[in-house]
Amino acid sequence: MSENKKIKVAVAGVGFIGPVHIESLRRLPGIEVAAICHSNADAAARKAAELFIPNHFFDFEQMLQETALDCIHICTPNDLHYTMTKAALLAGKHVVCDKPLAMTVGEAEELLAIAKAKNLVHAVNFNMRYYPLVREMKRMREKGNLGEVYSIMGSYLQDWLFYDTDYNWRVNPSKTGDSKAIADIGSHLIDLIEYITGLEVTEVMADFSTIHPVRKKPLKNIDTYSGKLLSAEDYIDVPVNLEDHATVLLHFNNGKKGSATVSQVAAGRKNKVNIEVSGSNCSLAWCSEQPNELFIGKRDGANQLLIRDPALVDDEVKNIISYPGGHNEGFGDTSKQLFKEIYADIRKGSPSPSPSYPTFEHGLRELAICESIVKSNQTQQWVKV
């Protein structure tokens, strides 16, 4: 593709994460969001007008046929990821898919095979990797500063399902699959754990809790994370068996152990990711609520607090920092930096031999881990990944 030619993109799904993708794409040069597709035709038209996008569609296949596009971003509910991604790949489009890549390992394997056969760029939106100090943790481990990894503790806490009146498609197994909290936010957390440490989860022991076995489904559409202004007669009771909270014990391929806890009913925690890695030289701790700070713990010396600053981090980390020290970067910047790496390959027309961004292979990996976690909870036994 010519360096001067605009890359034309479509975003399917414009609920919560779709507009985040659109905003991030618009922050990169040479990319035009040319179309959106949404399951509700009226909402698609309204969003297209609000976001100044020239084309909107209700029918995904029609969008692929009628619009000249280079890449498709899949930001829909989980049950549509496989069919939309497959259709886009078969139409010769590069694809960026939100997690999970599909509903099953078999579907993800098929999508990876198609993408490789067609030599198309394929990526999964594990944007949490793109906080600069997360990558600094990875580079410290790679350079030996961390030493041998002794243990890993991680958690991802939210509260947007705290009340029994909190409801959206993610509590419906036909839309989200056999897991809610683990598949939704747990996939981000475990991807981060493997990314930072370079280790692989080999075995899991999981225990799930459904805090609200009955939720009140609103009779009106409610967006993810939105507030509720409804009265009692605006709800119906719906039984729910997917987890609101989960704890998972982890075994790694270096023989060491760790744990991961996820909850979407932790009052006051809007979107808190916390990771602590203990090594033979030091410990590293990072929290998404203070994303520009990295704790470096010492046994026989003063602890350190590294503040995000391109002058103080590894050269590889500088590539995903846009602003000088003291000019904080956060959630919105992670997608921008992820897309920057993905679209460098899209402009070349094919994926690099070893892409720096998360690919369908990582999406497949997380589905395999998630399936093992679900099975472990069901059997209450250790399950190998």
MIFI-600550 format. One line per 2 residues: number of its first residue (from 1); their letters; for each residue x, y negated, z negated of C-alpha. Coordinates in Angstrom, 3 decimals. Each point is the difference from the previous one (the first is absolute). Layout:
BEGIN
NUM) A) X Y Z ~ ...
***
This chain:
BEGIN
1) MS) 0.000 0.000 0.000 ~ 1.257 -3.469 0.865
3) EN) 1.347 -2.068 -2.903 ~ -2.295 -2.848 1.063
5) KK) -3.183 2.030 0.390 ~ -2.548 -0.104 -2.792
7) IK) -0.818 3.325 -1.647 ~ -3.777 0.407 -0.081
9) VA) -1.486 1.667 -3.053 ~ -3.429 1.138 -1.160
11) VA) -1.045 0.601 -3.607 ~ -2.706 2.589 -0.708
13) GV) -1.750 -0.675 -3.293 ~ -0.268 -3.496 -1.462
15) GF) -1.002 0.641 -3.602 ~ 2.734 -0.737 -2.558
17) IG) 3.254 1.193 1.594 ~ -0.761 -0.791 3.671
19) PV) 0.139 -3.797 -0.464 ~ 3.231 0.473 -2.005
21) HI) 1.500 1.688 3.069 ~ -1.265 -2.799 2.256
23) ES) 1.491 -2.742 -2.172 ~ 3.355 1.819 -0.204
25) LR) 0.122 0.624 3.749 ~ -0.634 -3.682 0.683
27) RL) 3.072 -0.874 -2.061 ~ 2.227 1.827 2.493
29) PG) 1.006 -1.535 3.346 ~ -1.189 1.499 3.266
31) IE) -2.997 1.914 -1.366 ~ -3.624 -0.752 0.902
33) VA) -2.949 1.574 -1.800 ~ -2.197 0.362 3.080
35) AI) -2.916 2.028 -1.358 ~ -1.673 1.452 -3.055
37) CH) -2.340 2.959 -0.372 ~ -2.394 0.537 -2.889
39) SN) -2.734 2.496 -0.846 ~ -2.528 -2.808 -0.392
41) AD) -0.523 -1.990 3.199 ~ -1.232 -3.138 -1.786
43) AA) 2.958 0.071 -2.399 ~ 2.402 0.475 2.927
45) AR) -1.398 -3.073 1.752 ~ 0.075 -2.063 -3.191
47) KA) 3.568 1.008 -0.872 ~ 1.195 -0.646 3.547
49) AE) -1.434 -3.521 -0.176 ~ 1.462 -0.646 -3.461
51) LF) 3.450 1.252 1.014 ~ 0.005 -1.501 3.529
53) IP) 0.444 3.376 1.687 ~ -1.189 0.015 3.626
55) NH) -1.441 3.531 0.227 ~ -2.079 2.068 -2.398
57) FF) -1.421 3.499 0.374 ~ -2.316 2.428 -1.737
59) DF) 1.151 2.937 2.167 ~ 3.670 0.986 -0.481
61) EQ) 0.288 1.913 3.298 ~ -1.473 -2.967 1.862
63) ML) 2.635 -2.257 -1.528 ~ 2.787 2.335 1.158
65) QE) -1.395 0.070 3.541 ~ -0.899 -3.654 0.466
67) TA) 2.864 -1.849 -1.711 ~ 3.686 -0.045 0.959
69) LD) 1.658 0.986 -3.274 ~ 3.461 1.117 -1.053
71) CI) -0.654 1.046 -3.584 ~ -2.970 0.906 -2.199
73) HI) -0.189 -0.474 -3.774 ~ -2.389 2.453 -1.687
75) CT) -1.441 -1.609 -3.154 ~ -3.276 1.913 -0.271
77) PN) -1.283 2.417 -2.660 ~ 2.059 3.201 -0.196
79) DL) -2.411 2.226 1.929 ~ 0.574 -2.015 3.193
81) HY) 3.814 -0.046 -0.085 ~ 0.507 3.293 1.843
83) TM) -2.487 -0.524 2.832 ~ 0.956 -3.627 0.648
85) TK) 3.744 0.643 -0.206 ~ -0.265 2.974 2.343
87) AA) -2.050 -1.980 2.528 ~ 2.467 -2.896 -0.105
89) LL) 3.017 2.276 0.466 ~ -1.623 1.842 2.896
91) AG) -0.678 -3.404 1.585 ~ 3.745 -0.714 -0.221
93) KH) -0.171 -2.537 -2.839 ~ 2.475 -0.347 -2.849
95) VV) -1.745 0.443 -3.371 ~ 0.334 -1.433 -3.507
97) CD) -2.350 1.921 -2.317 ~ -0.922 -0.827 -3.548
99) KP) 0.435 2.830 -2.480 ~ -0.973 2.774 -0.128
101) LA) 0.931 0.892 3.578 ~ -2.846 2.519 0.216
103) MT) -2.324 2.066 -2.189 ~ 2.054 3.231 0.204
105) VG) 3.570 1.156 0.539 ~ -1.073 1.738 3.228
107) EA) -1.395 -3.229 1.456 ~ 3.167 -1.907 -0.930
109) EE) 2.196 2.658 1.604 ~ -1.979 -0.340 3.231
111) LL) 0.309 -3.805 0.014 ~ 3.753 0.186 -0.579
113) AI) 0.379 2.501 2.845 ~ -1.958 -2.228 2.433
115) AK) 1.967 -3.117 -0.956 ~ 3.308 1.816 0.501
117) AK) -1.086 1.563 3.291 ~ -0.991 -3.417 1.353
119) NL) 3.071 -1.729 -1.504 ~ -2.206 -2.608 -1.667
121) VH) 0.787 -2.082 -3.064 ~ -1.901 1.446 -2.957
123) AV) -0.097 -1.530 -3.476 ~ -1.895 0.272 -3.285
125) NF) -0.696 -3.086 -2.105 ~ 2.100 0.815 -3.071
127) NM) 0.631 -3.710 -0.417 ~ 1.075 0.253 -3.659
129) RY) 3.446 1.034 1.228 ~ 0.467 -3.515 1.307
131) YP) 0.241 -1.844 -3.271 ~ 3.666 -1.038 0.227
133) LV) 0.916 1.239 -3.469 ~ -1.508 3.412 0.743
135) RE) 2.440 0.291 2.876 ~ 2.768 -1.286 -2.284
137) MK) -0.753 2.910 -2.367 ~ 0.345 2.394 2.924
139) RM) 3.301 -1.563 1.079 ~ 1.378 0.085 -3.568
141) RE) -0.741 3.737 -0.096 ~ 1.571 0.542 3.441
143) KG) 3.163 -1.889 -0.988 ~ 0.392 1.957 -3.234
145) NL) -0.817 -2.848 -2.408 ~ -2.883 1.979 -1.521
147) GE) 1.938 3.251 -0.247 ~ -1.739 3.372 -0.207
149) VY) -3.774 -0.373 -0.335 ~ -1.048 1.325 -3.427
151) SI) -3.732 -0.761 -0.038 ~ -2.718 -2.077 1.648
153) MG) -3.096 -1.542 -1.573 ~ -2.563 -1.772 2.155
155) SY) -3.484 -1.420 -0.326 ~ -2.479 -1.835 2.190
157) LQ) -2.858 -1.672 -1.858 ~ -3.079 -1.880 1.242
159) DW) -3.371 -0.932 -1.478 ~ -2.262 -0.534 2.989
161) LF) -1.977 3.203 -0.838 ~ -0.159 -0.751 -3.749
163) YD) -3.798 -0.289 -0.210 ~ -2.505 2.642 1.048
165) TD) -1.496 -2.678 2.262 ~ 3.261 -0.167 1.975
167) YN) -0.549 1.912 3.216 ~ 1.293 0.199 3.549
169) WR) 0.748 2.622 2.644 ~ 3.075 1.236 -1.897
171) VN) -2.175 1.849 -2.536 ~ -1.670 2.000 2.811
173) PS) 1.968 3.212 0.785 ~ -1.371 0.116 3.559
175) KT) 1.767 -3.319 0.606 ~ 3.093 0.292 -2.167
177) GD) 0.703 3.756 -0.255 ~ 0.564 2.180 -3.073
179) SK) 1.817 -2.704 -1.960 ~ -0.608 -3.655 -0.768
181) AI) 2.585 -1.568 -2.318 ~ 2.867 2.315 0.980
183) AD) -0.695 -0.238 3.750 ~ -0.539 -3.756 -0.185
185) IG) 2.631 -1.454 -2.342 ~ 1.824 3.167 -1.070
187) SH) 1.242 0.459 3.564 ~ 1.708 -3.411 -0.197
189) LI) 1.543 0.839 -3.373 ~ 1.405 3.397 0.967
191) DL) 1.275 -1.351 3.313 ~ 1.854 -2.690 -1.972
193) IE) 1.438 2.562 -2.409 ~ 1.423 2.134 2.820
195) YI) 1.151 -3.058 1.974 ~ 1.903 -1.558 -2.905
197) TG) 1.551 3.192 -1.382 ~ 0.630 1.903 3.238
199) LE) -1.414 3.065 -1.761 ~ -2.852 2.247 1.084
201) VT) -2.897 1.077 -2.185 ~ 0.057 3.810 0.032
203) EV) -2.704 0.913 -2.527 ~ -2.906 -1.777 -1.737
205) MA) -2.279 0.436 -3.010 ~ -3.036 -2.263 0.068
207) DF) -2.863 -0.911 -2.297 ~ -2.878 -2.183 1.252
209) ST) -2.706 -1.935 -1.848 ~ -3.286 -1.260 1.416
211) IH) -0.823 -2.806 -2.406 ~ -3.359 -0.792 1.635
213) PV) -1.613 3.265 1.208 ~ -2.998 -2.068 1.070
215) RK) 0.468 -3.338 1.737 ~ -2.606 -2.544 0.996
217) KP) 0.096 -0.482 3.753 ~ -1.068 -3.480 1.130
219) LK) -2.718 -0.148 2.611 ~ 1.918 -2.852 1.669
221) NI) 3.474 0.076 1.551 ~ 2.776 -0.846 -2.482
223) DT) 3.603 -0.489 1.148 ~ 2.952 1.604 -1.780
225) YS) 1.233 -2.147 -2.929 ~ -2.996 -2.361 0.271
227) GK) -1.983 -1.152 -3.016 ~ -3.518 1.253 -0.692
229) LL) -3.006 -2.317 -0.227 ~ -2.803 2.573 0.134
231) SA) -2.895 0.877 -2.314 ~ -1.031 3.458 -1.306
233) ED) -2.544 0.625 2.758 ~ 2.732 -0.467 2.614
235) YI) 1.667 3.346 -0.912 ~ -0.612 3.730 0.306
237) DV) 1.785 2.657 -2.088 ~ 2.500 2.171 1.902
239) PV) 1.932 2.949 -1.498 ~ 3.795 -0.291 0.430
241) NL) 2.589 2.748 -0.462 ~ 3.147 -1.726 1.290
243) ED) 2.657 -1.127 -2.460 ~ 0.153 -3.488 -1.482
245) HA) 3.197 0.847 -1.919 ~ 2.716 2.614 0.538
247) TV) 3.273 1.052 -1.562 ~ 2.468 2.116 1.965
249) LL) 3.167 1.685 -1.250 ~ 2.665 0.228 2.716
251) HF) 2.922 2.329 0.678 ~ 2.699 -1.199 2.413
253) NN) 2.463 1.768 2.255 ~ 2.949 -1.028 -2.216
255) GK) -1.505 1.968 -2.882 ~ -1.108 -3.092 -1.912
257) KG) -3.509 -1.028 -1.002 ~ -2.346 -2.966 0.007
259) SA) -3.572 -1.153 -0.374 ~ -2.533 -2.125 1.860
261) TV) -3.175 -1.510 -1.423 ~ -2.670 -1.746 2.040
263) SQ) -3.188 -1.666 -1.149 ~ -2.656 -2.176 1.571
265) VA) -1.770 -0.603 -3.328 ~ 2.801 -1.796 -1.914
267) AG) -1.588 -3.279 -1.119 ~ 2.064 -3.052 0.861
269) RK) 2.391 1.826 2.324 ~ -0.932 -1.338 3.415
271) NK) 2.756 1.689 1.997 ~ 2.943 0.988 -2.221
273) VN) 2.699 2.326 1.338 ~ 2.724 0.880 -2.485
275) IE) 3.037 2.206 0.690 ~ 2.872 0.853 -2.339
277) VS) 2.881 2.167 1.198 ~ 2.566 1.193 -2.529
279) GS) 3.426 0.877 1.365 ~ 3.377 1.051 -1.373
281) NC) 1.428 -3.516 0.418 ~ -3.000 -2.204 -0.754
283) SL) -3.761 -0.196 0.153 ~ -2.037 -2.060 2.458
285) AW) -3.517 -1.301 -0.620 ~ -2.293 -1.999 2.282
287) CS) -3.596 -1.189 -0.303 ~ -2.177 -1.426 2.761
289) EQ) -1.426 -2.605 -2.406 ~ 3.516 -1.512 -0.171
291) PN) 1.163 1.075 3.467 ~ 2.971 -2.350 0.151
293) EL) 1.686 1.455 -3.098 ~ 1.981 3.247 -0.340
295) FI) 1.006 1.291 -3.447 ~ 3.403 1.719 -0.131
297) GK) 0.440 1.827 -3.313 ~ 3.371 0.877 -1.593
299) RD) 0.895 2.222 -2.960 ~ 3.339 -1.656 -0.830
301) GA) -0.419 -3.542 1.224 ~ -2.378 -2.857 0.491
303) NQ) -3.129 0.735 2.019 ~ -0.461 -1.990 3.213
305) LL) -2.951 -1.628 1.737 ~ 0.586 -0.389 3.735
307) IR) -2.141 -2.733 1.561 ~ -0.823 0.388 3.693
309) DP) 2.534 -2.102 1.885 ~ 1.505 0.787 3.414
311) AL) 3.376 -1.145 -1.344 ~ -0.052 2.677 -2.728
313) VD) -1.290 3.144 1.706 ~ 1.311 2.614 2.422
315) DE) 0.352 -1.036 3.660 ~ -2.746 2.458 1.020
317) VK) -2.374 -1.634 -2.481 ~ 0.689 -3.473 1.403
319) NI) -1.722 1.123 3.217 ~ -3.380 0.096 -1.768
321) IS) 0.319 -3.334 -1.825 ~ -1.224 -3.118 1.784
323) YP) 0.557 -2.689 -2.616 ~ 2.827 -1.152 -2.313
325) GG) 0.215 0.982 -3.646 ~ -2.662 -1.651 -2.151
327) HN) -2.509 0.021 2.886 ~ -2.016 3.029 -1.038
329) EG) -1.296 2.616 2.396 ~ -2.814 2.441 -0.754
331) FG) -2.664 2.369 1.305 ~ -0.754 -1.881 3.218
333) DT) 3.670 0.009 0.928 ~ 0.318 3.789 -0.244
335) SK) -2.219 0.615 3.039 ~ 1.775 -2.718 1.952
337) QL) 3.401 1.606 -0.636 ~ -1.327 3.497 0.777
339) FK) -1.558 -1.160 3.266 ~ 3.195 -1.842 0.939
341) EI) 1.873 3.313 0.027 ~ -2.802 1.892 1.749
343) YA) -0.424 -2.578 2.753 ~ 3.712 -0.079 0.753
345) DI) -0.475 3.587 1.197 ~ -3.290 -0.775 1.754
347) RK) 1.714 -2.736 1.983 ~ 2.617 2.591 1.037
349) GS) -2.848 2.338 1.008 ~ 0.851 3.032 -2.139
351) PS) 0.983 0.932 -3.555 ~ 3.611 -0.162 -1.130
353) PS) 1.738 3.347 -0.665 ~ -0.162 -0.662 -3.761
355) PS) -2.619 -2.711 -0.617 ~ 0.455 -2.199 -3.060
357) YP) -3.781 -0.201 -0.496 ~ -2.365 2.736 -1.287
359) TF) -1.195 2.202 2.866 ~ -2.662 2.672 0.490
361) EH) 2.532 2.432 -1.495 ~ -0.258 -1.893 -3.284
363) GL) -3.793 -0.052 0.340 ~ 0.038 3.779 0.468
365) RE) 2.302 0.372 -2.999 ~ -2.351 -1.940 -2.274
367) LA) -3.004 2.036 1.151 ~ 1.862 3.223 -0.823
369) IC) 0.833 -1.318 -3.472 ~ -3.575 -1.226 -0.517
371) ES) -1.472 3.374 0.991 ~ 2.327 1.698 -2.498
373) IV) -1.038 -2.437 -2.741 ~ -3.708 0.621 0.670
375) KS) 0.575 3.767 -0.051 ~ 1.949 -0.276 -3.261
377) NQ) -2.841 -1.882 -1.664 ~ -2.507 2.578 1.222
379) TQ) 2.051 2.984 -1.237 ~ 1.629 -1.760 -2.980
381) QW) 3.313 1.542 1.054 ~ 3.329 -1.082 1.455
383) VK) -0.244 -0.081 3.816 ~ 2.944 -0.100 2.393
385) V) -0.006 -2.679 2.685
***
